[in-house]
């Protein structure tokens, strides 16, 4: 019997099996940000165990509220900053270099096929796009990860999601994953890994694969995962050239992780996306999804383009293509937040930032900010936001606010008209 | 992150599926760096008819009884912590989101899963008065009682989760073993 990619990664990292069904894995990456890490740091200090298992495997960033908005967030940042300095963690990203963790860490080449990755952040599943096992955890798991370099998981069961057909013009990875979540439901993949396969995924860029994997958690999934291939190698090449010499050698090495043809799956689901329309959420759960055509005309007060789901350069290009030469409706506040300094800089060089500014968007520094209602675009009671983020929970972007999740192109179209709009009709 | 906990007590019923961690503790309070500071904000944004986050029933509760996929969404351990600092060390639900469930056991607290039919019976009791729940972790049994009426249920808990509860949490378990 063959193995899935998750089974291969688990087998290669198995450190202990304290009880049947419990796998304690050794970790290649423990990622940290300033919201969930400070309590772990404080607890380690209190226990007189203020140590790190491997400072080169720990990466840290201040991203959720940056620059700090008040004394409390300044303290959180300071706790993380002081800890990173104390332990001489080489890869710590602060003001001027910081960005949204799930965009920044892949961009730095930190995530490789076959890796095990945890972070105190549910969207850690994003990193599965590289053929890694990457899971969001709580602060206690993070604390043990920092101290011991291990984390416990149940035996992996995988749902294989085949994305077949070909994507129509104007329909992108965000629409695919919203559609999949709509079919699976918000707990359809609990304790499962979502393995994204098929010709549509094979043709996707790393950015698009990250968008897919980012939202695995919205169906309850432990991790999303894509097979490492030449697209993965191309993305990582600046970081792995020295190690492998040729791309073919890198691909040959990474191919060992690819799921075997005779691997067994918990379920296999087939989706044909050839006739898929852009997707938009309604209500307060990410599985409440409709084609944009059924939502057209719904009022929008704010448009938010950014986040770990859709704040990458491709996403900004896609939105800018819709916005070019147009203006944001007078009833709408447009906010764009490039997810990392590199993305911001590339967008400047490509003229994308100018397009956003000419349209009347506010351009913010890279931060998680408004996605979870912490800063930089919190909604007022009764307001609605067209957002490229990943959660539309009640109150998520501000108490009494409504969030409609959608692709960057659809969000840009909403900005122009002030109502939910099918970008293909503009 | 924890010490040994008291399980059971009077129950508050949250009769809705898919209650997410943003509802349990809104993100704007994640700027706190101690668990205790979270205390007043428990379930502040819960969307549930008739529920009062400042009510006596929640204040007196030691147990939450709820439906499927409890604790979905964000990985924030602030969700179990806000229960912990409010004296709720036991949650009984039809099912959980993975991270929330693990966070509960990692803190040495109980996230007990019961079939829907059992949850239906407990929730039906709620109409008759305040439910008192006693939990026998070793025997994997729960008793839910109102006045002289009481119902017994058995539950499954994995050996690993049981070990976490016995150790007082994952930090204690891992520190002793790795």
Interface residues (C-beta under 8 A of the other chain):
Chain A: X15 X16 X18 X19 X20 X21 X22 X24 X35 X36 X38 X39 X40 X42 X43 X47 X49 X64 X65 X70 X72 X73 X75 X76 X79 X120 X121 X122 X124 X136 X137 X138 X139 X140 X141 X143 X144 X147 X148 X150 X152 X186 X187 X190 X191 X217 X220 X222 X284 X285 X372 X373 X374 X391 X393 X394 X395 X396 X399
Chain B: X1 X2 X18 X20 X22 X23 X26 X27 X28 X30 X31 X32 X33 X34 X35 X45 X47 X68 X69 X72 X73 X74 X75 X76 X77 X80 X95 X96 X97 X98 X99 X102 X103 X106 X107 X158 X159 X160 X163 X169 X170 X171 X174 X175 X177 X178
